[in-house]
Amino acid sequence: MAIRIGMVSLGCPKNQVDAEHMIYNLREEGFEIVADAALAEVVVINTCGFIESAKQEAIDTILEFCTLKNEGRIKAVIVTGCLAERYGKDIRSEIPEVDAVLGLGADELLGEVARKVLSGETVDMAGDKYSLIIDAKRVISTDTFAYLKIAEGCDNHCTYCVIPSIRGRLRSRKIESIVAEAEWLAKIGFKEIILVAQDTTVYGLDLYGEPRICELLERLCKIDGLKWIRTLYSYPERIDEKLIELIAREDKLVKYLDIPIQHCSDRVLKRMNRKSTKAELVSLIKNLREKIPGIVLRTTLIAGFPGETEEEFGELCEFVNEMKFDRLGCFAYSQEEGTPAALLPDQLDEDEKQRRADIIMQTQMEISDRLNEKRLGEDIEVVVEGWDRYAECYYGRSAAEAPEIDGKIFFTSDGPRSVGEFVTVHIDETMDYDLLGSVLE
């Protein structure tokens, strides 16, 4: 009888792609993958270790399954991913119930490790992060879209970020490899692909001597069957006129950009080792809205960075009010050991950092309410994602919403609808970040 394995993947879409690759390998080796990890014999927890909240979620998840192991409901717990890469020794010493800790690059040995832990062995493998296979085969775990990882690692070295030390330097996939995978995704029925990397706009610099994101997108737009192509994590300093013109011209490129800017104060940006200035950010946002009418802009901010004064925080609040981003997330600064920012003077206390982040998010909620009200009465193309049994209606997204991070569109329909189907929804209500409407039959 095949050994039952459950996979729990935490963190970002890039981590999810890694988990899908692990599932593929395990299936190929004859393991049975179960959807409910609590019903498995071996549970693999693919962790995130980016900021404190992600680390705590990972630890809580590990402890939850170790409790199930102690109760005899599962037999073994394996920890992999970023937390395992960063804190492997700590996991081993502080949570001895964990049977195996695998660093990045050791994922290819997961099947062998699963068999070992079931026989009573304890396994620790550091792995080699640079041996992580970026273009590996995988089992897609999403329904209406598929993530497509185009690069691994990062060379930006923002002072608050641990990704370069965890994931290593930038390694781009070849264009031909990415296009081949996108063609396969289209062939098996996916209408939307979402390009992910730590910084998608720098894609190709290591391979070709210059960024090739535009060439890649042009190639992807030629693939029959694809309807929406979305790009996440587009750093502002590399969004040039060529990319803007391409997004405006190509129908398959959704008019949506995720641009993590983190702050607007020039002094704070410099301390973060970010490459843009406030004036450049304002100019970019204005240019995007002029050249791509109706574009949806998403960003992320950090509140409470070391040394952020009340005046600089006020500047950030004013910036948010003026720019009116369609989507915005703000996080309290997380002091991560091993980063230059962790050693900066004038660290703010946790309550103050969170207070500032909460103010930004409250400001953004008011902006989002006003923007959503402008969508009342619109007829919007929506992809059906499922049925909400509590609201007793369907839900989905338009091109203006990225999955798993933005709001949803809830809607009624006179007839049955299928996941992945595209329908036209008339919007007649708003609810926080979500929209409500009905299908135009």
C-alpha positions as CSV (number, residue, x, y, z in Angstrom):
1,M,0.0,0.0,0.0
2,A,1.3,3.5,-0.9
3,I,2.5,5.7,1.8
4,R,0.2,8.7,2.4
5,I,1.8,12.1,2.3
6,G,0.2,15.5,3.1
7,M,1.7,18.8,1.9
8,V,1.1,22.1,3.8
9,S,2.7,25.0,1.9
10,L,2.9,28.4,3.6
11,G,4.0,31.8,2.4
12,C,4.4,33.2,-1.1
13,P,3.4,31.9,-4.6
14,K,7.0,31.1,-5.3
15,N,7.0,28.7,-2.3
16,Q,3.8,27.2,-3.7
17,V,5.5,26.4,-7.0
18,D,8.2,24.6,-5.0
19,A,5.6,22.6,-3.2
20,E,3.9,21.6,-6.5
21,H,7.3,20.4,-7.7
22,M,7.7,18.3,-4.5
23,I,4.2,16.8,-5.0
24,Y,5.1,15.8,-8.5
25,N,8.3,14.0,-7.4
26,L,6.5,12.2,-4.6
27,R,3.7,11.0,-6.9
28,E,6.3,9.8,-9.4
29,E,8.0,7.8,-6.6
30,G,4.7,6.1,-5.8
31,F,3.5,8.0,-2.8
32,E,-0.2,8.8,-2.3
33,I,-0.8,12.5,-1.9
34,V,-3.8,13.3,0.4
35,A,-5.6,16.7,0.4
36,D,-6.1,16.7,4.1
37,A,-2.7,16.5,5.7
38,A,-4.2,15.4,9.0
39,L,-5.1,12.1,7.3
40,A,-1.6,11.4,6.1
41,E,1.1,9.2,7.5
42,V,3.9,11.8,6.7
43,V,3.3,15.5,6.7
44,V,5.6,17.9,4.8
45,I,5.5,21.5,5.9
46,N,6.9,23.8,3.3
47,T,7.6,26.9,5.4
48,C,8.2,30.7,4.9
49,G,10.8,32.5,6.9
50,F,10.6,36.0,5.5
51,I,9.3,38.1,8.4
52,E,8.3,37.5,12.0
53,S,4.6,36.9,11.3
54,A,5.5,34.3,8.6
55,K,7.9,32.6,11.0
56,Q,5.3,32.4,13.7
57,E,2.7,30.9,11.3
58,A,5.3,28.3,10.3
59,I,6.2,27.4,13.9
60,D,2.5,27.2,14.9
61,T,1.8,24.9,12.0
62,I,4.8,22.7,12.9
63,L,3.6,22.4,16.5
64,E,0.1,21.6,15.4
65,F,1.2,18.6,13.4
66,C,3.7,17.5,16.0
67,T,0.7,17.4,18.4
68,L,-1.1,15.1,16.0
69,K,2.1,13.0,15.8
70,N,2.2,12.7,19.6
71,E,-1.5,11.7,19.6
72,G,-0.6,8.9,17.1
73,R,-2.7,10.4,14.3
74,I,0.2,10.9,12.0
75,K,3.6,9.1,12.0
76,A,6.2,11.8,10.9
77,V,6.7,15.5,10.3
78,I,9.2,16.9,7.7
79,V,10.0,20.6,7.6
80,T,11.3,22.2,4.4
81,G,11.4,25.6,2.8
82,C,12.8,29.0,3.9
83,L,12.4,28.5,7.7
84,A,14.2,25.2,7.4
85,E,17.0,26.8,5.3
86,R,17.4,29.7,7.8
87,Y,16.8,28.1,11.2
88,G,17.3,24.4,10.6
89,K,19.4,23.9,13.8
90,D,17.0,25.8,15.9
91,I,14.0,23.7,14.7
92,R,15.9,20.6,15.5
93,S,16.9,21.7,19.0
94,E,13.6,23.4,20.0
95,I,11.1,21.0,18.4
96,P,12.6,17.5,18.7
97,E,9.3,15.9,17.5
98,V,10.2,17.0,14.0
99,D,11.6,14.0,12.1
100,A,13.5,15.7,9.3
101,V,14.6,19.2,8.4
102,L,15.5,19.8,4.7
103,G,17.1,23.0,3.5
104,L,16.6,24.4,0.0
105,G,18.1,22.2,-2.6
106,A,17.4,19.0,-0.7
107,D,13.8,18.8,-1.9
108,E,14.8,16.3,-4.6
109,L,15.5,13.8,-1.8
110,L,12.1,14.2,-0.1
111,G,10.9,10.7,-1.1
112,E,14.0,9.0,0.3
113,V,13.7,11.1,3.5
114,A,10.1,10.2,3.9
115,R,10.9,6.5,3.9
116,K,13.8,7.0,6.3
117,V,11.7,8.8,8.9
118,L,9.0,6.2,8.7
119,S,11.6,3.6,9.6
120,G,12.6,5.7,12.7
121,E,15.5,7.7,11.4
122,T,16.0,11.4,12.1
123,V,17.3,13.3,9.1
124,D,18.9,16.8,8.7
125,M,20.0,17.9,5.2
126,A,21.3,21.4,4.5
127,G,21.1,21.1,0.8
128,D,22.5,23.6,-1.7
129,K,20.2,26.5,-2.5
130,Y,21.8,27.0,-5.8
131,S,20.9,23.4,-6.9
132,L,17.2,24.3,-6.5
133,I,15.6,23.3,-9.8
134,I,13.5,26.3,-11.2
135,D,12.0,24.6,-14.2
136,A,11.0,21.3,-12.7
137,K,7.8,19.4,-13.5
138,R,5.0,19.9,-11.0
139,V,1.4,19.2,-10.1
140,I,-0.7,22.3,-10.3
141,S,-2.6,22.9,-7.1
142,T,-4.7,25.9,-8.2
143,D,-8.0,25.8,-10.3
144,T,-8.5,28.9,-12.3
145,F,-4.9,30.1,-12.7
146,A,-1.3,28.8,-12.5
147,Y,1.8,30.5,-11.1
148,L,4.8,30.5,-13.4
149,K,8.1,31.1,-11.6
150,I,10.5,32.8,-14.0
151,A,13.5,33.3,-11.7
152,E,14.9,32.4,-8.3
153,G,16.8,34.5,-5.8
154,C,17.5,38.2,-5.7
155,D,20.5,40.6,-6.1
156,N,18.7,43.8,-4.9
157,H,19.9,43.5,-1.2
158,C,17.3,45.7,0.4
159,T,18.5,46.3,3.9
160,Y,15.4,44.8,5.6
161,C,15.2,41.6,3.5
162,V,16.6,38.1,4.1
163,I,15.7,36.7,0.7
164,P,19.2,37.0,-0.8
165,S,20.7,35.1,2.1
166,I,18.0,32.4,2.1
167,R,17.4,32.0,-1.6
168,G,20.7,33.2,-3.1
169,R,21.5,35.4,-6.0
170,L,19.3,35.9,-9.1
171,R,19.0,32.9,-11.4
172,S,16.7,33.4,-14.3
173,R,15.1,30.6,-16.4
174,K,15.7,30.6,-20.1
175,I,12.9,32.1,-22.2
176,E,12.4,28.9,-24.1
177,S,11.9,27.0,-20.8
178,I,9.3,29.4,-19.5
179,V,7.4,29.5,-22.9
180,A,7.3,25.7,-23.0
181,E,5.8,25.5,-19.5
182,A,3.2,28.2,-20.4
183,E,2.3,26.3,-23.5
184,W,1.8,23.2,-21.4
185,L,-0.4,25.1,-18.9
186,A,-2.5,26.5,-21.8
187,K,-2.8,23.0,-23.3
188,I,-4.2,21.5,-20.0
189,G,-6.8,24.3,-19.8
190,F,-5.4,27.2,-17.8
191,K,-6.6,30.6,-19.1
192,E,-4.6,32.7,-16.7
193,I,-0.9,32.5,-15.8
194,I,0.8,34.7,-13.2
195,L,4.5,35.4,-13.5
196,V,6.4,35.4,-10.2
197,A,9.9,36.0,-9.0
198,Q,11.4,38.0,-6.3
199,D,11.8,40.9,-8.8
200,T,10.1,40.1,-12.2
201,T,11.3,43.3,-13.9
202,V,15.0,42.2,-13.6
203,Y,14.3,38.9,-15.2
204,G,17.0,37.8,-17.6
205,L,19.7,40.2,-16.5
206,D,22.0,37.4,-15.3
207,L,21.5,35.2,-18.4
208,Y,21.4,37.8,-21.2
209,G,23.2,40.8,-19.7
210,E,20.0,42.9,-19.7
211,P,16.4,42.4,-18.5
212,R,14.3,40.5,-21.0
213,I,10.9,40.7,-19.3
214,C,9.4,42.5,-22.4
215,E,10.7,39.8,-24.8
216,L,9.3,37.1,-22.5
217,L,5.9,38.7,-22.3
218,E,5.7,39.1,-26.0
219,R,6.4,35.4,-26.5
220,L,3.8,34.5,-23.9
221,C,1.1,36.6,-25.6
222,K,1.5,34.5,-28.7
223,I,0.3,31.3,-27.0
224,D,-3.1,30.2,-28.0
225,G,-5.5,29.5,-25.2
226,L,-4.2,32.0,-22.7
227,K,-6.6,34.8,-21.8
228,W,-5.0,36.7,-18.9
229,I,-1.2,37.1,-18.3
230,R,-0.4,38.8,-15.0
231,T,2.9,39.9,-13.6
232,L,3.6,40.3,-9.8
233,Y,6.5,41.9,-8.0
234,S,7.5,44.5,-10.6
235,Y,10.1,46.8,-9.1
236,P,9.5,50.4,-10.0
237,E,13.0,51.4,-11.2
238,R,12.8,48.9,-14.1
239,I,9.4,49.7,-15.3
240,D,10.4,51.5,-18.5
241,E,8.5,53.0,-21.5
242,K,8.9,49.7,-23.5
243,L,7.2,47.7,-20.8
244,I,4.4,50.3,-20.3
245,E,3.8,50.4,-24.1
246,L,3.6,46.6,-24.2
247,I,1.1,46.3,-21.4
248,A,-1.0,49.0,-23.0
249,R,-0.9,47.3,-26.4
250,E,-1.3,43.6,-25.6
251,D,-4.9,42.5,-24.8
252,K,-3.7,39.4,-23.0
253,L,-1.6,41.4,-20.5
254,V,-4.0,42.4,-17.8
255,K,-4.0,46.1,-17.0
256,Y,-2.7,45.4,-13.5
257,L,0.7,45.9,-11.9
258,D,2.0,45.0,-8.5
259,I,4.7,47.5,-7.7
260,P,6.3,47.0,-4.2
261,I,7.6,50.5,-3.3
262,Q,7.8,50.1,0.6
263,H,8.0,53.8,1.3
264,C,8.0,57.3,-0.2
265,S,10.4,59.3,2.0
266,D,13.7,59.7,0.2
267,R,15.7,59.3,3.4
268,V,13.8,56.1,4.4
269,L,14.2,54.7,0.9
270,K,17.9,55.3,0.9
271,R,18.2,53.5,4.3
272,M,16.3,50.6,2.8
273,N,18.7,50.6,-0.1
274,R,15.8,51.1,-2.5
275,K,16.7,52.6,-5.9
276,S,13.8,55.0,-6.5
277,T,13.1,58.4,-5.1
278,K,9.7,59.9,-4.2
279,A,9.7,62.1,-7.3
280,E,10.4,59.1,-9.5
281,L,7.6,57.0,-7.9
282,V,5.1,59.8,-8.4
283,S,6.2,60.3,-12.0
284,L,6.0,56.5,-12.7
285,I,2.5,56.2,-11.2
286,K,1.3,59.3,-13.2
287,N,2.8,57.9,-16.4
288,L,1.3,54.4,-15.9
289,R,-2.2,55.9,-15.5
290,E,-1.8,58.2,-18.5
291,K,-0.4,55.5,-20.8
292,I,-2.6,52.6,-19.6
293,P,-6.1,53.9,-19.0
294,G,-7.9,52.0,-16.2
295,I,-4.7,50.3,-15.0
296,V,-5.0,48.7,-11.5
297,L,-2.0,49.5,-9.3
298,R,-1.1,47.4,-6.2
299,T,1.7,48.2,-3.8
300,T,3.2,47.1,-0.4
301,L,4.5,49.4,2.2
302,I,6.6,49.1,5.4
303,A,5.6,51.2,8.4
304,G,8.0,51.8,11.3
305,F,11.3,51.3,9.6
306,P,14.2,52.1,11.9
307,G,14.6,55.9,12.3
308,E,11.2,56.6,10.6
309,T,10.2,60.0,12.1
310,E,6.7,61.2,12.8
311,E,7.2,63.6,9.9
312,E,8.3,60.8,7.5
313,F,5.3,58.6,8.6
314,G,3.0,61.6,8.0
315,E,4.6,62.0,4.5
316,L,3.8,58.3,3.9
317,C,0.1,58.8,4.9
318,E,-0.2,61.8,2.7
319,F,1.4,59.9,-0.2
320,V,-1.1,57.1,0.2
321,N,-4.0,59.6,0.2
322,E,-2.7,61.3,-2.9
323,M,-1.7,58.3,-5.0
324,K,-4.9,56.3,-4.2
325,F,-3.6,52.9,-5.0
326,D,-6.3,50.4,-6.1
327,R,-4.7,47.8,-3.8
328,L,-2.3,48.3,-0.9
329,G,-0.9,46.2,1.9
330,C,1.1,47.7,4.7
331,F,3.2,45.7,7.1
332,A,4.9,46.7,10.4
333,Y,8.7,46.6,10.0
334,S,10.1,43.2,11.1
335,Q,13.6,43.4,12.6
336,E,15.2,40.3,10.9
337,E,18.5,39.1,12.2
338,G,21.3,39.0,9.7
339,T,20.0,42.1,7.8
340,P,21.7,45.5,7.8
341,A,18.5,47.2,8.9
342,A,18.4,45.1,12.1
343,L,21.6,46.9,13.2
344,L,20.4,50.4,12.5
345,P,19.8,52.7,15.4
346,D,16.4,54.1,16.4
347,Q,14.5,50.9,16.2
348,L,10.8,51.6,17.0
349,D,8.9,49.4,19.5
350,E,6.4,46.8,18.3
351,D,3.3,48.7,19.4
352,E,4.3,51.9,17.6
353,K,5.2,50.0,14.4
354,Q,1.9,48.2,14.4
355,R,0.0,51.5,15.2
356,R,1.5,53.1,12.1
357,A,0.7,50.1,9.9
358,D,-2.9,50.1,11.1
359,I,-3.3,53.8,10.3
360,I,-2.1,53.2,6.8
361,M,-4.5,50.3,6.3
362,Q,-7.4,52.2,7.7
363,T,-6.6,55.0,5.2
364,Q,-6.5,52.5,2.4
365,M,-9.8,50.9,3.4
366,E,-11.5,54.3,3.0
367,I,-9.8,54.7,-0.4
368,S,-10.9,51.3,-1.5
369,D,-14.4,51.9,-0.4
370,R,-14.6,55.0,-2.6
371,L,-12.9,53.2,-5.5
372,N,-15.3,50.3,-5.2
373,E,-18.3,52.7,-5.2
374,K,-17.2,53.9,-8.6
375,R,-17.6,50.3,-9.9
376,L,-21.3,50.2,-9.0
377,G,-23.4,49.7,-12.1
378,E,-20.5,48.3,-14.2
379,D,-20.7,45.0,-16.1
380,I,-17.5,43.1,-15.4
381,E,-16.0,39.9,-16.9
382,V,-15.4,37.5,-14.1
383,V,-13.8,34.1,-13.8
384,V,-15.9,31.7,-11.6
385,E,-13.8,30.4,-8.7
386,G,-16.4,28.6,-6.7
387,W,-19.5,28.5,-4.6
388,D,-19.7,30.1,-1.2
389,R,-22.1,28.0,0.9
390,Y,-22.4,30.6,3.6
391,A,-23.3,33.5,1.3
392,E,-25.2,31.0,-1.0
393,C,-23.8,32.5,-4.1
394,Y,-20.8,32.1,-6.5
395,Y,-17.6,34.1,-6.2
396,G,-14.8,34.9,-8.6
397,R,-12.4,37.6,-9.8
398,S,-12.0,40.1,-12.6
399,A,-8.8,41.0,-14.3
400,A,-8.5,43.7,-11.7
401,E,-8.1,41.2,-8.8
402,A,-5.1,39.0,-8.3
403,P,-5.9,35.7,-6.6
404,E,-5.3,35.1,-2.9
405,I,-4.3,38.7,-2.2
406,D,-7.1,41.0,-3.5
407,G,-10.8,41.1,-2.9
408,K,-13.5,38.9,-4.5
409,I,-16.6,39.4,-6.6
410,F,-19.7,37.6,-5.2
411,F,-22.6,37.0,-7.5
412,T,-25.8,35.2,-8.0
413,S,-26.8,33.3,-11.2
414,D,-30.1,31.9,-12.5
415,G,-28.2,28.8,-13.8
416,P,-25.4,26.6,-12.6
417,R,-21.8,27.8,-13.2
418,S,-18.5,25.9,-13.5
419,V,-15.2,26.8,-12.0
420,G,-13.0,28.4,-14.6
421,E,-16.0,29.7,-16.6
422,F,-16.0,33.4,-17.6
423,V,-19.3,35.3,-17.0
424,T,-20.4,38.9,-17.1
425,V,-21.5,40.2,-13.7
426,H,-23.4,43.4,-13.1
427,I,-22.1,45.1,-9.9
428,D,-24.8,46.5,-7.6
429,E,-23.3,46.4,-4.1
430,T,-19.9,46.8,-2.3
431,M,-18.8,45.1,1.0
432,D,-15.4,46.2,2.4
433,Y,-12.9,45.1,-0.3
434,D,-15.4,42.9,-2.1
435,L,-18.0,43.5,-4.8
436,L,-21.5,41.9,-5.1
437,G,-23.6,41.5,-8.2
438,S,-25.5,39.1,-10.5
439,V,-24.7,37.4,-13.8
440,L,-26.2,38.9,-16.9
441,E,-27.9,35.9,-18.4
